[in-house]
Amino acid sequence: MSIVENGSIVSVHYTGTLNDGTEFDSSRSRDPLKFQVGDSQVIAGFENAIIGMAAGESKTVSVPAENAYGLKDELAIQEISKDRFPEGFDALVGEQVTGDNGNGQPFMATIISEQETSVTLDFNHPLAGQDLIFEVEVVSIS
């Protein structure tokens, strides 16, 4: 019987929830997630949870924030001048914005607030600081 180990290429179905039961993602309505274990293509806690599992095996795992999308970094919350946004930009609190940091590197941030001349953005991953729960099923191993 084959088990998941570093270097395995796996296909998994999963459902991710927050501690309050809110579902944030699931592969159940689409093709399984396929990745190579050890290549850091998924969060560390998810990858570590499936090591040692066999095809057809399912389990529920809790992944603490530091092994998921990291702890929330208060330095990643920044006030940005409105003149850095396109003309006519409508800052809707809670919405995601994407852009380029000026050095060709893309970014994604969440709008926290709007002031008269600036917008406060949170550059943390939306799930940063959250402990996550995954129901995971190993579909195949190769």
N, C-alpha and C positions, 0 to 999 in steps of 0.2 A: 504494500500500500504506500502510495506516494504522499508525502506531507510537504507543506509549504516551508521553504527555507530560503536563505539569501540566494538570489540569482534566479529563483523560480519565476516563471511568468504565470500569473494567476488571473482568473476571471472571478469576480465576486459580485454578489448582490448585497446591498446594504440599505439601511434606513438610519439616518442620523437625526437625533432629537436632542433638545436641551433638557436640563434637569426638570423643567416644568412641564415636559411632555410635548412642547412645540416641535413639530417636524421641520427641519431646515433643508433636508435633501434626501432623496431616495432614488435608487436605480431600478426599483421594482417595475416601473412603467416603461422602461427602456432596456437596451442591452446592458449586460453586466459590465462593470468597470474592469478593464484589463490593464495590468501594469506589471513591471518587473520589480520584484521585491529587492530592496537594497539600493534602488536608484533614486530615492527621495522624491518620487513622483506623487506621493500622497503624504499626509501628515504622519509624523513618527509614531504616534500612539496607535493609529489605525494599522500601520504596517507591522508594528511589533505584536499587535493583537492576533494577527492571522498566522504568524510564524508557529509552526507545529500543528496547524489544522490540516485535516484531510479533505479531499473533494467530497462534497455532500454534507459536510459538517457545518453546523450553525452555532452561534453563541452571541451573547450580548456582552459588550465591554464598555466600561467607563473610561474616558480619556480625559485626564486633567488638562486644564488650559495650557500649561507649559509644554505639554506633548501634543497639543492640537495647533491652534493658531497663535499661541503665545499669550503672555499677559498683556493687559492694556498698558500702553506706554503713553503717559500724559504728555511727553514731549512731541508725540505725533499728532497732537491737536494744535492747529495753528490758525492764526487770523491772517487772511490773505486779502490784499487790496482788491476792490472791485474792478480796478482798471486792468487787472490781469485776466479778466474773463471777457468773453466776446460781448460786443455791444448788444444790449437787449437781453442779456442773460437773466433768467428768472430763478433766483435761489429759493428752492423749495426745501424746507427743513425735512430731513430724513431721506432725501433723494441722494443717489450716487452720482458722482461726477467723475469723468475720466479726463486725462490730459497728458501733457508732456512737460517734464520739469525744466525744460530749456536746454538740457544736455542730451536730449533724445531718449530719455528714459520715461516710459509711460507710468502713470500713477492712477490709482482709484481712491476716492475719498468719499466720505459721507458728510453732507451739509448738516451742521449742528445748529447754527444760528446765522442770522443776517443782521448786520448793523448798517448804518447810513452809508459808510464808505468801505465796508469790508464784509467778508463772509468768513465764518469760522468753520474749518474743515477738520474732520477726524480721518487721518491717514492710516489708522489701525485697520486690520482686517475686520469686517463686520462681526466675526465670531471671536475676536480677540478677547481674552478674559473669561471666556465661557468654558465650563466643563461640558464635554459632549458625551453622548451615549450612542453607541452604534449596535444595531442588530446586523450581524454580518453572516453571510453564507458563502462558503467557498464553492463555486460552481465547477471550476476546472483548474488543474495545475499542469504546467508543461515545462 
